[in-house]
Amino acid sequence: MRRDRGLVALQMKLDEFCGMLYGAYFPNSVKQKLEEDLKKLQQGERSVQEYTREFTRLLNCVPFVARDEAHRVYLYEGGLRLEIFRLVQAQRLRTLDASIEQALWVERGDVSIRERAHVQVPGQSQDRKRPVPDDGGQSSSRRPLRPP
């Protein structure tokens, strides 16, 4: 008899176990606070990695908040910064893992673009309007004057 009960316990999913543990040991006020925190979580000035870490921490504490995988993706993408959200959401990804991976790629691309924009090319002025002339002040776009 005991052995059968052990098999049933082993077949229980981790989510079910966490839900039972959570229900038994967390007061309702803590549950409500964690639910609110997850629903209102925003990336803000954090990196995607930091935001993802906080999102998964909260989601692990209150797994029942997200009804299914699509809802987890919705919650995650909804908290991303707008410029990252637009590019990730346009992909219409179906899993949280894929959404996280895409957000990390978008952020890496955005950072490298910003870094390249700040590197000054020799012969280029700071205001980026025109190249700094290095031929004595004459523009190279004019034709030289012909003698009459």
Helices and strands as residue ranges (DSSP letters): H 2-11, H 14-25, H 28-40, H 48-61, G 63-65, H 69-78, H 82-89, H 96-118
